Amino acid sequence: MTDEDRSEEVATDERRQHDRSRVIVDVHFDGGAATGVASTKDISLGGLYMSTPTELPIGVTLALRIPLGPRYVVVKADVVYSNPGHGVGVRFHRLPDEARMLMERELPQP
C-alpha cells in the first residue's frame, strides 16, 4: 500500500460519522436506471457499502430495502463512492426514527 493509498483510507475513515458493522445481507435497490439486488459488506447508521457489478454513478439517489432481523428498513440513499464493476458506497438520507431504532437494535456493535 502506498502512502497515497493510506492517506486516502484515513481521509475516508475521518469522514465517517458512525461506526460500521460487518453485516452481509442482500439489499434490494432501485434508482437511476437500475434495479437489482446487491450484498452489503458493512453498514452503519450513516450508510453502507454494497457489492454489485451494476454501475451506479456518484450522485444518484437509490431506494434501498435492507433486511434486519425479522423486518426490513426502507430508506433513500445517495451514491457517494463508486468502484465501477465492484460496488458503491451510499449515504442514507435522514433515517426515520423507526428505521434508526431497528438498526441500533439489530446491527452488531463494532
N, C-alpha and C positions, 0 to 999 in steps of 0.2 A: 504494500500500500504506500503510495507516495504521500508527501507532506500535503499536497493539494487535496488528495482524497480525504485525508484525516481532517483538514480544516473544513471541508465540505460536510463531513459527517458531524463534526462538532457544531457547525452552524445550524444544521438540521435539528440536532438534539436541543439546541438552545431555543429554537423557535417553538418547540412543543410546550404546551401549557399543561398537558395531562400525561400521567404515566400510562405507558402502553402495556397491555396484557397480551400474551401469546394465546390467540384463540383461532382455531381453524374451523370455519363453518362455511357453508355455501350461502352467498349473498346474491339475491336477485337484484339486477339493476336495470333501469330504464332511463334513457336520456340521450340528448343529441340525436344521432342517427342509429343508436344501438340499443338493443335489449338482450339480456343474457344472464348467465349465472357465472359468478367468479368465486374463488375461495379466498378467505381472509388469511392474512399472515399475522397481523397484530391489529389490535383495536384499543381505542381509548374513548373517553367522553368527548374528545375533540374531533376524532376521525378514525380512519382505518386505511390499511393498505390492502388492496385486493389484487390477486394474481389473475390475469386474463390476457389472452392473446389479442383481444379486441382493442383496437386503437381508439382511445378516448382523449381528445385534446384538452390541454390545460384550459380551465375556464368554463368547461361545460358543466351544467347542473344535472345531477342524477337523482332519481328517486330510488332509494335502497330499501330492501326488505331483509332484515337481519334476524335470524332465529337465535333466541337467547332463552335457554331453559325451555319451558313448555310454551312460550309465547314468542311473538315477533315484535321487533321495533321497526317502524316505518319512518324514515327520515329523508330529508333532502340534503344533498351534499355537493360541493364543488370540487372538481378535479384540480388539485394544486401541484401535483407532480406526476409526470408521465415517463414511463420507461417502455416505449413502443414495443409491442410484441410480448411483453412480460407482465406488465401490471401498471396500476396507478395508485397514487395516494390521494385520499379525499378528505376534505374538512367539512364536518357537519354544519348545517345551518343551526339556528337555535334549537336545541333539543326540547321537546315538550317535557313537562315535569314528569309525566308518567314514564316516558322513554328513559329519562335520566335515572329515575329510581330503579327501573328494571335493570338497566345497565350496571348501576352501582351494586345491585344485589347479585347479579349473575356473573359479572366478569371476575376472573380470578385476580387477586391482588398481586401486583408485580413484586 
